[in-house]
Amino acid sequence: METLHKIALVFTIIGAINWGLIGFLDMNLVTSLFGDMTLLSRIIYCIVGVCGLINIGLLFKHFEERK
């Protein structure tokens, strides 16, 4: 499970960098590389979103370790 969390964290960081580029430079890297809402860009957005949900578990991991 730890490997899944690390992979999800990498995708979440990539998504965060993309949002930072949108906020600071008004540049969407995913759209620039793969087109505006093409199938591939939508898949990338879905993967990043699912990885963000997976990483919610990291918020509560320290509660499990204290038991």
HTML snippet that shows the backbone in 3Dmol.js (N, CA, C, O; Angstrom):
<script src="https://3Dmol.org/build/3Dmol-min.js"></script>
<div id="view" style="width:600px;height:400px;position:relative"></div>
<script>
const pdb = `
ATOM      1  N   MET A   1       0.828  -1.197   0.000  1.00  0.00           N
ATOM      2  CA  MET A   1       0.000   0.000   0.000  1.00  0.00           C
ATOM      3  C   MET A   1       0.868   1.254   0.000  1.00  0.00           C
ATOM      4  O   MET A   1       0.464   2.296  -0.517  1.00  0.00           O
ATOM      5  N   GLU A   2       2.047   1.152   0.574  1.00  0.00           N
ATOM      6  CA  GLU A   2       2.932   2.316   0.631  1.00  0.00           C
ATOM      7  C   GLU A   2       3.364   2.762  -0.766  1.00  0.00           C
ATOM      8  O   GLU A   2       3.498   3.958  -1.021  1.00  0.00           O
ATOM      9  N   THR A   3       3.580   1.811  -1.667  1.00  0.00           N
ATOM     10  CA  THR A   3       3.959   2.147  -3.033  1.00  0.00           C
ATOM     11  C   THR A   3       2.834   2.903  -3.737  1.00  0.00           C
ATOM     12  O   THR A   3       3.089   3.863  -4.464  1.00  0.00           O
ATOM     13  N   LEU A   4       1.604   2.476  -3.524  1.00  0.00           N
ATOM     14  CA  LEU A   4       0.454   3.164  -4.106  1.00  0.00           C
ATOM     15  C   LEU A   4       0.379   4.601  -3.603  1.00  0.00           C
ATOM     16  O   LEU A   4       0.100   5.514  -4.381  1.00  0.00           O
ATOM     17  N   HIS A   5       0.622   4.810  -2.326  1.00  0.00           N
ATOM     18  CA  HIS A   5       0.593   6.157  -1.764  1.00  0.00           C
ATOM     19  C   HIS A   5       1.692   7.032  -2.361  1.00  0.00           C
ATOM     20  O   HIS A   5       1.472   8.217  -2.614  1.00  0.00           O
ATOM     21  N   LYS A   6       2.860   6.463  -2.586  1.00  0.00           N
ATOM     22  CA  LYS A   6       3.949   7.244  -3.179  1.00  0.00           C
ATOM     23  C   LYS A   6       3.641   7.623  -4.619  1.00  0.00           C
ATOM     24  O   LYS A   6       3.898   8.755  -5.030  1.00  0.00           O
ATOM     25  N   ILE A   7       3.095   6.690  -5.388  1.00  0.00           N
ATOM     26  CA  ILE A   7       2.722   6.992  -6.769  1.00  0.00           C
ATOM     27  C   ILE A   7       1.630   8.056  -6.793  1.00  0.00           C
ATOM     28  O   ILE A   7       1.678   8.993  -7.590  1.00  0.00           O
ATOM     29  N   ALA A   8       0.645   7.900  -5.908  1.00  0.00           N
ATOM     30  CA  ALA A   8      -0.440   8.885  -5.834  1.00  0.00           C
ATOM     31  C   ALA A   8       0.101  10.246  -5.424  1.00  0.00           C
ATOM     32  O   ALA A   8      -0.364  11.272  -5.921  1.00  0.00           O
ATOM     33  N   LEU A   9       1.066  10.265  -4.535  1.00  0.00           N
ATOM     34  CA  LEU A   9       1.651  11.531  -4.102  1.00  0.00           C
ATOM     35  C   LEU A   9       2.370  12.230  -5.256  1.00  0.00           C
ATOM     36  O   LEU A   9       2.297  13.452  -5.382  1.00  0.00           O
ATOM     37  N   VAL A  10       3.058  11.468  -6.091  1.00  0.00           N
ATOM     38  CA  VAL A  10       3.741  12.050  -7.246  1.00  0.00           C
ATOM     39  C   VAL A  10       2.733  12.708  -8.183  1.00  0.00           C
ATOM     40  O   VAL A  10       2.943  13.834  -8.633  1.00  0.00           O
ATOM     41  N   PHE A  11       1.639  12.009  -8.476  1.00  0.00           N
ATOM     42  CA  PHE A  11       0.617  12.590  -9.350  1.00  0.00           C
ATOM     43  C   PHE A  11      -0.052  13.803  -8.713  1.00  0.00           C
ATOM     44  O   PHE A  11      -0.392  14.761  -9.408  1.00  0.00           O
ATOM     45  N   THR A  12      -0.242  13.768  -7.408  1.00  0.00           N
ATOM     46  CA  THR A  12      -0.835  14.913  -6.715  1.00  0.00           C
ATOM     47  C   THR A  12       0.104  16.112  -6.768  1.00  0.00           C
ATOM     48  O   THR A  12      -0.358  17.242  -6.929  1.00  0.00           O
ATOM     49  N   ILE A  13       1.393  15.896  -6.637  1.00  0.00           N
ATOM     50  CA  ILE A  13       2.371  16.985  -6.741  1.00  0.00           C
ATOM     51  C   ILE A  13       2.365  17.560  -8.151  1.00  0.00           C
ATOM     52  O   ILE A  13       2.425  18.778  -8.325  1.00  0.00           O
ATOM     53  N   ILE A  14       2.294  16.695  -9.158  1.00  0.00           N
ATOM     54  CA  ILE A  14       2.214  17.171 -10.541  1.00  0.00           C
ATOM     55  C   ILE A  14       0.970  18.032 -10.728  1.00  0.00           C
ATOM     56  O   ILE A  14       1.030  19.083 -11.366  1.00  0.00           O
ATOM     57  N   GLY A  15      -0.153  17.590 -10.174  1.00  0.00           N
ATOM     58  CA  GLY A  15      -1.379  18.374 -10.253  1.00  0.00           C
ATOM     59  C   GLY A  15      -1.252  19.708  -9.544  1.00  0.00           C
ATOM     60  O   GLY A  15      -1.747  20.725 -10.031  1.00  0.00           O
ATOM     61  N   ALA A  16      -0.592  19.712  -8.396  1.00  0.00           N
ATOM     62  CA  ALA A  16      -0.391  20.961  -7.654  1.00  0.00           C
ATOM     63  C   ALA A  16       0.500  21.925  -8.427  1.00  0.00           C
ATOM     64  O   ALA A  16       0.256  23.132  -8.431  1.00  0.00           O
ATOM     65  N   ILE A  17       1.522  21.399  -9.075  1.00  0.00           N
ATOM     66  CA  ILE A  17       2.394  22.255  -9.891  1.00  0.00           C
ATOM     67  C   ILE A  17       1.599  22.844 -11.046  1.00  0.00           C
ATOM     68  O   ILE A  17       1.761  24.018 -11.381  1.00  0.00           O
ATOM     69  N   ASN A  18       0.737  22.028 -11.659  1.00  0.00           N
ATOM     70  CA  ASN A  18      -0.097  22.533 -12.749  1.00  0.00           C
ATOM     71  C   ASN A  18      -1.003  23.654 -12.249  1.00  0.00           C
ATOM     72  O   ASN A  18      -1.145  24.675 -12.922  1.00  0.00           O
ATOM     73  N   TRP A  19      -1.619  23.478 -11.079  1.00  0.00           N
ATOM     74  CA  TRP A  19      -2.470  24.538 -10.526  1.00  0.00           C
ATOM     75  C   TRP A  19      -1.664  25.777 -10.183  1.00  0.00           C
ATOM     76  O   TRP A  19      -2.157  26.895 -10.332  1.00  0.00           O
ATOM     77  N   GLY A  20      -0.442  25.600  -9.732  1.00  0.00           N
ATOM     78  CA  GLY A  20       0.421  26.751  -9.470  1.00  0.00           C
ATOM     79  C   GLY A  20       0.733  27.520 -10.740  1.00  0.00           C
ATOM     80  O   GLY A  20       0.740  28.751 -10.748  1.00  0.00           O
ATOM     81  N   LEU A  21       0.994  26.781 -11.818  1.00  0.00           N
ATOM     82  CA  LEU A  21       1.235  27.437 -13.101  1.00  0.00           C
ATOM     83  C   LEU A  21      -0.007  28.191 -13.581  1.00  0.00           C
ATOM     84  O   LEU A  21       0.101  29.279 -14.148  1.00  0.00           O
ATOM     85  N   ILE A  22      -1.171  27.614 -13.353  1.00  0.00           N
ATOM     86  CA  ILE A  22      -2.411  28.294 -13.740  1.00  0.00           C
ATOM     87  C   ILE A  22      -2.567  29.576 -12.931  1.00  0.00           C
ATOM     88  O   ILE A  22      -2.921  30.618 -13.483  1.00  0.00           O
ATOM     89  N   GLY A  23      -2.309  29.511 -11.645  1.00  0.00           N
ATOM     90  CA  GLY A  23      -2.482  30.676 -10.787  1.00  0.00           C
ATOM     91  C   GLY A  23      -1.457  31.771 -11.019  1.00  0.00           C
ATOM     92  O   GLY A  23      -1.804  32.950 -11.075  1.00  0.00           O
ATOM     93  N   PHE A  24      -0.205  31.389 -11.154  1.00  0.00           N
ATOM     94  CA  PHE A  24       0.860  32.389 -11.267  1.00  0.00           C
ATOM     95  C   PHE A  24       1.077  32.887 -12.695  1.00  0.00           C
ATOM     96  O   PHE A  24       1.331  34.073 -12.907  1.00  0.00           O
ATOM     97  N   LEU A  25       0.981  31.997 -13.661  1.00  0.00           N
ATOM     98  CA  LEU A  25       1.357  32.352 -15.032  1.00  0.00           C
ATOM     99  C   LEU A  25       0.199  32.251 -16.024  1.00  0.00           C
ATOM    100  O   LEU A  25       0.383  32.526 -17.210  1.00  0.00           O
ATOM    101  N   ASP A  26      -0.985  31.863 -15.563  1.00  0.00           N
ATOM    102  CA  ASP A  26      -2.140  31.658 -16.434  1.00  0.00           C
ATOM    103  C   ASP A  26      -1.792  30.682 -17.560  1.00  0.00           C
ATOM    104  O   ASP A  26      -2.134  30.904 -18.721  1.00  0.00           O
ATOM    105  N   MET A  27      -1.108  29.601 -17.190  1.00  0.00           N
ATOM    106  CA  MET A  27      -0.681  28.591 -18.152  1.00  0.00           C
ATOM    107  C   MET A  27      -1.072  27.214 -17.636  1.00  0.00           C
ATOM    108  O   MET A  27      -0.640  26.809 -16.557  1.00  0.00           O
ATOM    109  N   ASN A  28      -1.878  26.502 -18.392  1.00  0.00           N
ATOM    110  CA  ASN A  28      -2.269  25.150 -18.032  1.00  0.00           C
ATOM    111  C   ASN A  28      -1.360  24.185 -18.783  1.00  0.00           C
ATOM    112  O   ASN A  28      -1.469  24.044 -20.001  1.00  0.00           O
ATOM    113  N   LEU A  29      -0.478  23.531 -18.067  1.00  0.00           N
ATOM    114  CA  LEU A  29       0.509  22.651 -18.688  1.00  0.00           C
ATOM    115  C   LEU A  29      -0.147  21.451 -19.363  1.00  0.00           C
ATOM    116  O   LEU A  29       0.281  21.038 -20.441  1.00  0.00           O
ATOM    117  N   VAL A  30      -1.177  20.890 -18.744  1.00  0.00           N
ATOM    118  CA  VAL A  30      -1.853  19.729 -19.337  1.00  0.00           C
ATOM    119  C   VAL A  30      -2.492  20.114 -20.665  1.00  0.00           C
ATOM    120  O   VAL A  30      -2.377  19.387 -21.652  1.00  0.00           O
ATOM    121  N   THR A  31      -3.166  21.259 -20.684  1.00  0.00           N
ATOM    122  CA  THR A  31      -3.777  21.732 -21.929  1.00  0.00           C
ATOM    123  C   THR A  31      -2.717  22.034 -22.979  1.00  0.00           C
ATOM    124  O   THR A  31      -2.913  21.751 -24.161  1.00  0.00           O
ATOM    125  N   SER A  32      -1.606  22.601 -22.558  1.00  0.00           N
ATOM    126  CA  SER A  32      -0.536  22.920 -23.507  1.00  0.00           C
ATOM    127  C   SER A  32       0.057  21.665 -24.133  1.00  0.00           C
ATOM    128  O   SER A  32       0.396  21.660 -25.317  1.00  0.00           O
ATOM    129  N   LEU A  33       0.183  20.604 -23.346  1.00  0.00           N
ATOM    130  CA  LEU A  33       0.809  19.383 -23.845  1.00  0.00           C
ATOM    131  C   LEU A  33      -0.160  18.473 -24.593  1.00  0.00           C
ATOM    132  O   LEU A  33       0.212  17.865 -25.596  1.00  0.00           O
ATOM    133  N   PHE A  34      -1.406  18.375 -24.110  1.00  0.00           N
ATOM    134  CA  PHE A  34      -2.314  17.358 -24.638  1.00  0.00           C
ATOM    135  C   PHE A  34      -3.582  17.906 -25.277  1.00  0.00           C
ATOM    136  O   PHE A  34      -4.393  17.126 -25.774  1.00  0.00           O
ATOM    137  N   GLY A  35      -3.779  19.210 -25.282  1.00  0.00           N
ATOM    138  CA  GLY A  35      -4.960  19.801 -25.892  1.00  0.00           C
ATOM    139  C   GLY A  35      -6.041  20.102 -24.870  1.00  0.00           C
ATOM    140  O   GLY A  35      -6.027  19.595 -23.748  1.00  0.00           O
ATOM    141  N   ASP A  36      -6.972  20.938 -25.285  1.00  0.00           N
ATOM    142  CA  ASP A  36      -8.033  21.387 -24.389  1.00  0.00           C
ATOM    143  C   ASP A  36      -9.138  20.340 -24.295  1.00  0.00           C
ATOM    144  O   ASP A  36      -9.890  20.145 -25.250  1.00  0.00           O
ATOM    145  N   MET A  37      -9.239  19.679 -23.171  1.00  0.00           N
ATOM    146  CA  MET A  37     -10.241  18.677 -22.852  1.00  0.00           C
ATOM    147  C   MET A  37     -10.317  17.542 -23.879  1.00  0.00           C
ATOM    148  O   MET A  37     -11.400  17.069 -24.221  1.00  0.00           O
ATOM    149  N   THR A  38      -9.154  17.120 -24.357  1.00  0.00           N
ATOM    150  CA  THR A  38      -9.094  15.915 -25.179  1.00  0.00           C
ATOM    151  C   THR A  38      -9.249  14.719 -24.257  1.00  0.00           C
ATOM    152  O   THR A  38      -9.217  14.859 -23.035  1.00  0.00           O
ATOM    153  N   LEU A  39      -9.415  13.561 -24.836  1.00  0.00           N
ATOM    154  CA  LEU A  39      -9.572  12.348 -24.033  1.00  0.00           C
ATOM    155  C   LEU A  39      -8.366  12.145 -23.127  1.00  0.00           C
ATOM    156  O   LEU A  39      -8.523  11.800 -21.956  1.00  0.00           O
ATOM    157  N   LEU A  40      -7.175  12.354 -23.651  1.00  0.00           N
ATOM    158  CA  LEU A  40      -5.961  12.155 -22.856  1.00  0.00           C
ATOM    159  C   LEU A  40      -5.875  13.157 -21.711  1.00  0.00           C
ATOM    160  O   LEU A  40      -5.504  12.781 -20.598  1.00  0.00           O
ATOM    161  N   SER A  41      -6.203  14.403 -21.953  1.00  0.00           N
ATOM    162  CA  SER A  41      -6.136  15.387 -20.875  1.00  0.00           C
ATOM    163  C   SER A  41      -7.200  15.102 -19.813  1.00  0.00           C
ATOM    164  O   SER A  41      -6.954  15.307 -18.624  1.00  0.00           O
ATOM    165  N   ARG A  42      -8.373  14.635 -20.228  1.00  0.00           N
ATOM    166  CA  ARG A  42      -9.408  14.287 -19.242  1.00  0.00           C
ATOM    167  C   ARG A  42      -8.967  13.091 -18.396  1.00  0.00           C
ATOM    168  O   ARG A  42      -9.235  13.046 -17.195  1.00  0.00           O
ATOM    169  N   ILE A  43      -8.292  12.124 -19.021  1.00  0.00           N
ATOM    170  CA  ILE A  43      -7.772  10.972 -18.268  1.00  0.00           C
ATOM    171  C   ILE A  43      -6.749  11.440 -17.252  1.00  0.00           C
ATOM    172  O   ILE A  43      -6.751  10.968 -16.115  1.00  0.00           O
ATOM    173  N   ILE A  44      -5.881  12.353 -17.635  1.00  0.00           N
ATOM    174  CA  ILE A  44      -4.869  12.878 -16.715  1.00  0.00           C
ATOM    175  C   ILE A  44      -5.533  13.589 -15.546  1.00  0.00           C
ATOM    176  O   ILE A  44      -5.138  13.396 -14.396  1.00  0.00           O
ATOM    177  N   TYR A  45      -6.546  14.417 -15.833  1.00  0.00           N
ATOM    178  CA  TYR A  45      -7.263  15.100 -14.751  1.00  0.00           C
ATOM    179  C   TYR A  45      -7.936  14.093 -13.812  1.00  0.00           C
ATOM    180  O   TYR A  45      -7.937  14.287 -12.597  1.00  0.00           O
ATOM    181  N   CYS A  46      -8.502  13.030 -14.362  1.00  0.00           N
ATOM    182  CA  CYS A  46      -9.141  12.000 -13.537  1.00  0.00           C
ATOM    183  C   CYS A  46      -8.124  11.273 -12.667  1.00  0.00           C
ATOM    184  O   CYS A  46      -8.381  11.018 -11.490  1.00  0.00           O
ATOM    185  N   ILE A  47      -6.968  10.939 -13.240  1.00  0.00           N
ATOM    186  CA  ILE A  47      -5.919  10.262 -12.471  1.00  0.00           C
ATOM    187  C   ILE A  47      -5.449  11.142 -11.316  1.00  0.00           C
ATOM    188  O   ILE A  47      -5.300  10.665 -10.192  1.00  0.00           O
ATOM    189  N   VAL A  48      -5.218  12.417 -11.588  1.00  0.00           N
ATOM    190  CA  VAL A  48      -4.769  13.337 -10.536  1.00  0.00           C
ATOM    191  C   VAL A  48      -5.840  13.460  -9.454  1.00  0.00           C
ATOM    192  O   VAL A  48      -5.518  13.500  -8.267  1.00  0.00           O
ATOM    193  N   GLY A  49      -7.104  13.521  -9.853  1.00  0.00           N
ATOM    194  CA  GLY A  49      -8.186  13.613  -8.884  1.00  0.00           C
ATOM    195  C   GLY A  49      -8.288  12.386  -8.002  1.00  0.00           C
ATOM    196  O   GLY A  49      -8.444  12.507  -6.787  1.00  0.00           O
ATOM    197  N   VAL A  50      -8.202  11.210  -8.595  1.00  0.00           N
ATOM    198  CA  VAL A  50      -8.253   9.966  -7.824  1.00  0.00           C
ATOM    199  C   VAL A  50      -7.054   9.875  -6.888  1.00  0.00           C
ATOM    200  O   VAL A  50      -7.186   9.435  -5.746  1.00  0.00           O
ATOM    201  N   CYS A  51      -5.888  10.289  -7.368  1.00  0.00           N
ATOM    202  CA  CYS A  51      -4.690  10.271  -6.523  1.00  0.00           C
ATOM    203  C   CYS A  51      -4.830  11.225  -5.345  1.00  0.00           C
ATOM    204  O   CYS A  51      -4.353  10.934  -4.248  1.00  0.00           O
ATOM    205  N   GLY A  52      -5.476  12.352  -5.565  1.00  0.00           N
ATOM    206  CA  GLY A  52      -5.744  13.268  -4.464  1.00  0.00           C
ATOM    207  C   GLY A  52      -6.631  12.623  -3.417  1.00  0.00           C
ATOM    208  O   GLY A  52      -6.409  12.802  -2.219  1.00  0.00           O
ATOM    209  N   LEU A  53      -7.638  11.871  -3.857  1.00  0.00           N
ATOM    210  CA  LEU A  53      -8.508  11.165  -2.913  1.00  0.00           C
ATOM    211  C   LEU A  53      -7.743  10.084  -2.155  1.00  0.00           C
ATOM    212  O   LEU A  53      -7.954   9.892  -0.958  1.00  0.00           O
ATOM    213  N   ILE A  54      -6.866   9.388  -2.848  1.00  0.00           N
ATOM    214  CA  ILE A  54      -6.046   8.367  -2.184  1.00  0.00           C
ATOM    215  C   ILE A  54      -5.177   9.004  -1.103  1.00  0.00           C
ATOM    216  O   ILE A  54      -4.986   8.429  -0.031  1.00  0.00           O
ATOM    217  N   ASN A  55      -4.657  10.181  -1.388  1.00  0.00           N
ATOM    218  CA  ASN A  55      -3.766  10.840  -0.437  1.00  0.00           C
ATOM    219  C   ASN A  55      -4.497  11.397   0.785  1.00  0.00           C
ATOM    220  O   ASN A  55      -3.855  11.775   1.765  1.00  0.00           O
ATOM    221  N   ILE A  56      -5.807  11.451   0.741  1.00  0.00           N
ATOM    222  CA  ILE A  56      -6.538  11.841   1.946  1.00  0.00           C
ATOM    223  C   ILE A  56      -6.207  10.881   3.077  1.00  0.00           C
ATOM    224  O   ILE A  56      -6.183  11.271   4.245  1.00  0.00           O
ATOM    225  N   GLY A  57      -5.953   9.633   2.732  1.00  0.00           N
ATOM    226  CA  GLY A  57      -5.566   8.644   3.739  1.00  0.00           C
ATOM    227  C   GLY A  57      -4.300   9.020   4.481  1.00  0.00           C
ATOM    228  O   GLY A  57      -4.129   8.635   5.638  1.00  0.00           O
ATOM    229  N   LEU A  58      -3.407   9.764   3.841  1.00  0.00           N
ATOM    230  CA  LEU A  58      -2.176  10.190   4.512  1.00  0.00           C
ATOM    231  C   LEU A  58      -2.461  11.151   5.662  1.00  0.00           C
ATOM    232  O   LEU A  58      -1.705  11.210   6.631  1.00  0.00           O
ATOM    233  N   LEU A  59      -3.560  11.906   5.549  1.00  0.00           N
ATOM    234  CA  LEU A  59      -3.918  12.825   6.629  1.00  0.00           C
ATOM    235  C   LEU A  59      -4.234  12.088   7.919  1.00  0.00           C
ATOM    236  O   LEU A  59      -3.963  12.588   9.011  1.00  0.00           O
ATOM    237  N   PHE A  60      -4.808  10.898   7.792  1.00  0.00           N
ATOM    238  CA  PHE A  60      -5.259  10.163   8.955  1.00  0.00           C
ATOM    239  C   PHE A  60      -4.321   9.025   9.343  1.00  0.00           C
ATOM    240  O   PHE A  60      -4.601   8.287  10.287  1.00  0.00           O
ATOM    241  N   LYS A  61      -3.216   8.880   8.626  1.00  0.00           N
ATOM    242  CA  LYS A  61      -2.284   7.794   8.887  1.00  0.00           C
ATOM    243  C   LYS A  61      -1.656   7.893  10.277  1.00  0.00           C
ATOM    244  O   LYS A  61      -1.405   6.870  10.914  1.00  0.00           O
ATOM    245  N   HIS A  62      -1.404   9.102  10.750  1.00  0.00           N
ATOM    246  CA  HIS A  62      -0.767   9.245  12.054  1.00  0.00           C
ATOM    247  C   HIS A  62      -1.685   8.785  13.182  1.00  0.00           C
ATOM    248  O   HIS A  62      -1.198   8.417  14.250  1.00  0.00           O
ATOM    249  N   PHE A  63      -2.999   8.795  12.973  1.00  0.00           N
ATOM    250  CA  PHE A  63      -3.915   8.281  13.999  1.00  0.00           C
ATOM    251  C   PHE A  63      -3.750   6.780  14.151  1.00  0.00           C
ATOM    252  O   PHE A  63      -3.821   6.262  15.266  1.00  0.00           O
ATOM    253  N   GLU A  64      -3.529   6.063  13.036  1.00  0.00           N
ATOM    254  CA  GLU A  64      -3.329   4.625  13.073  1.00  0.00           C
ATOM    255  C   GLU A  64      -2.013   4.281  13.762  1.00  0.00           C
ATOM    256  O   GLU A  64      -1.929   3.282  14.476  1.00  0.00           O
ATOM    257  N   GLU A  65      -0.979   5.110  13.549  1.00  0.00           N
ATOM    258  CA  GLU A  65       0.326   4.827  14.123  1.00  0.00           C
ATOM    259  C   GLU A  65       0.357   5.019  15.630  1.00  0.00           C
ATOM    260  O   GLU A  65       1.187   4.409  16.305  1.00  0.00           O
ATOM    261  N   ARG A  66      -0.522   5.848  16.175  1.00  0.00           N
ATOM    262  CA  ARG A  66      -0.535   6.124  17.617  1.00  0.00           C
ATOM    263  C   ARG A  66      -1.165   5.004  18.415  1.00  0.00           C
ATOM    264  O   ARG A  66      -0.939   4.909  19.621  1.00  0.00           O
ATOM    265  N   LYS A  67      -1.963   4.137  17.762  1.00  0.00           N
ATOM    266  CA  LYS A  67      -2.650   3.061  18.479  1.00  0.00           C
ATOM    267  C   LYS A  67      -1.710   1.991  18.927  1.00  0.00           C
ATOM    268  O   LYS A  67      -2.135   1.015  19.546  1.00  0.00           O
TER     269      LYS A  67
END
`;
const viewer = $3Dmol.createViewer("view");
viewer.addModel(pdb, "pdb");
viewer.setStyle({}, {cartoon: {color: "spectrum"}});
viewer.zoomTo();
viewer.render();
</script>
